[in-house]
Amino acid sequence: MAFDGIITCAMVKELQDTIMLGKIEKVYQPESDELVFHIHTKQGNKKLYASINSAHSCLHFIEENPINPPAPLAFCMLLRKHLVGGRIVEVSQKDAERIIEISLETLNELGFTVSKKLIFEIMGKHSNIILVDMTTGRIIDSIKRISIDVNRVRQVLPGKEYVYPPAQDKISFKEISDEALLEMAANPKEILSKVGGISPAVASEFSINDDRVSWLSAQRSSIASGTFIPHIYADEKGVPQEFHIASLSQYEESTQRIDFETLSQCLSYYFDHKQSSNRARQKSHDLVKSVSSLLDKLYLKKQRLSEDLLKAENSENLRLYGELLTANMHLAKPGDAAVEVMNYYDGSTVKIPLDPRHSPSKNAQQYFKRYGKSKTAIKEKQVQLCETDADIQYLESVLTYLNNTDSIEEIEALRGELSETGYIKKRKSAFKEKKYKPQPHRYTLCDGSQVLVGRNNKENDILTLKTASKTDLWLHTKDIPGSHVIVQTGGAALSEEALFEAAAIAAYHSKGRTSENVPVDYVQVKYVKKPSGAKPGMVIFTNNRTLWVNPKLPESK
C-alpha cells in the first residue's frame, strides 16, 4: 500500500480545496478504529472518513453512510463536545511525513473562541487520531492511547504535551536537491533510507527511471496545481495491487490501470476491493468463524446420529436371540457363555452369546429389553437427525450470504437474524433497535419484468410469503443454499429468455455463484409453503421444474 508522504501531500491538497472554512456538523464513530466527520462546505456536505486500522489506515472522503453503533463510543462523544460547530481554518502536512493536521476554531463553554487541532497519523499499525489544545499544546484525548508500558519514548495520553513521532534522518522529497537525487545509486533500499516521504514502490521507480529528477519534479508540480491523476493498478481479476498519483512503470505492463477524478474515489475503490483490507470482510470475519464452527459441530453430530441410527436399525437379531433363547431355555445352563440353538425360521444353527453372570431367563429378558430400546432409539434418532439437517441447511444458507456480500448493512442484518434464531448471543444495546425494513436486490429482465432477491433468510420469508402475489414466479437453486428470487409477472407468462435470465440471477445469488451449469427450480408462488415451526427462509414447494444456467446478473441498461 502506497499511502506515503506523496499521497499524504496530495490528500492535503484535496482537503484544502474542499473543506477549508468548512463547519463540522456531526461526528460518528462506526467502529473503535474509525471516524466519520460530516462537514458543511461551499461545495455542499462532505463526509470525511478516517481509519487507523493497520490494514487500511487512511483519510479520505466517502459517499456512503457507514452503520453506526446504537450508543456512541467515548472518543466520539468527546469529539462532538469539542469539535461540532467548529470551523476549519487550516489543513497541513507535517514535513513529508504521513501526518495530516486539521486546525479548527471552536467556542468553549463560556462562548470564547479557542483553537483545537485534529492530528491524523497515518502510519500503518502505529496510526492514531489525536485531538490537541492549541493554547497549551497538550493532548485532550486520542482514539488510541499509548502508555509508557507500550512505548517508553513517546506516550499519547490526555494531559500530556503532544510530541511528534521521532524524526528519521532523511531528506524530504519536497526539499531534496537534484544533485543529491542524481548522486544516489540505483538501489531501492538505499534510496528508501535517504529520501523521506516515499514508499518502496516509488523507491523502485527512482532506481529504474533514467530521469528521476524530472519524475519527482512532475509529482511536486501536479500536487501544487491539483492536476494529479489518482489511479490504481489492478490484476486480471480486478483486485487492486497498488495505488498512487504517479506512474509506476513496474506495474504498467503487468496490470491494468484505472484512473479516478479524485484521490478519495481512488482510495475508496482500492480499500473496498482489496481483499486483505476489505472492511466488510473484516466485519463478517467473526460471524463466518462462528457459523463455520457451529456447522463443524453439526456435521459431526449428524455423522454420529447416522451411525447410531444404522446400529439401531440392525437390531432385529436381538429380538431373534430373545425368541430363540426363550424357546430353547432347556439347552442353556447357568454360567454358559453361549448356547447353540436351531433357528426355527430357516432351520439354521444360531450361536447366542450369553452373560455367564445371569440365568438363561435373565439373558432372554435383556435381549428383549435391548431390542425395545433400539426401536425407541430409531424414532428419537430420526427426529434428531431431521432437526440437525434443518440446522445445517439453515446455517449453510447464512454462510453463503456472508461469503457473497460486501455490504456491512447486509452483514449486520445477518447478525441480527442469527441472534434472533438463538445461534449467537444478542448484543447489548442501550437503545431500542430499529424495526427491520426489507431492502431486497432489484433487477429488471429483458422483457421489463421486475425481480426481487432476498439478502438473507428473514428477507426471503418476507418476499415469498408477504410481498409476492400467488401468480408471481419463485426461483431457487436446486439443493444449493441461496436466495429466494421473485419475478413479478403480474399474472402474465414469462418469456423463455426472461425465464433463463431470472434463473441466472438465482444462481448468482447462491453458493454456486462461481460454478457453471447450476440447477435452478422455478414454480409459481402459490405452490410454495412454509412448514409450521420451520426456520427462516426454509420452505417446501411442489409442481416445480428445473433449468440449468450459468450464474450471471442482467446487464444494466
Protein Blocks (a to p, Z undefined) as FASTA:
>chain_A
ZZdfklmmmmmmmmmmmmgoiacfbdcdfbfkbccdddddfkbpcdddddfbfklgccdd
dfbdcdddfbdcfklmmmmmmmgopacfbdcdehjbccdcdddddddfkopacddddddd
dehjlgccddddfklopafbdfbdcdfklomkbccdehiacddddddddddfklocfklm
mmpccbfklmmmmmghiafklmmmmmmpmblmlmmmmmmmmmmnopaccdddddfkopaf
bdcfbdcfklmmmpccdddfbfklmmmmmmmmmmklgmklmmmmmmmmmmmmmmmmmmmm
mmmmmmmmmmmmmmmmmmmmmmmmmmmmmmpcghiabdcdddfknopacdddddfkbcfk
lmmmmmmmmmmmmmmmmmmmmmmmmmmmmmmmmmmmmmmmmmmpccfklmmmmmmmmmmn
opaccdddfbdcddddddddddddfkopacdddfbfklmmmmmmmmpcfkbccdddehia
cddddddekopacdfklmmmmmmmmmmmpcklmmghiacddddfklpccdehiaehiacd
ehiacddddddddddZZ
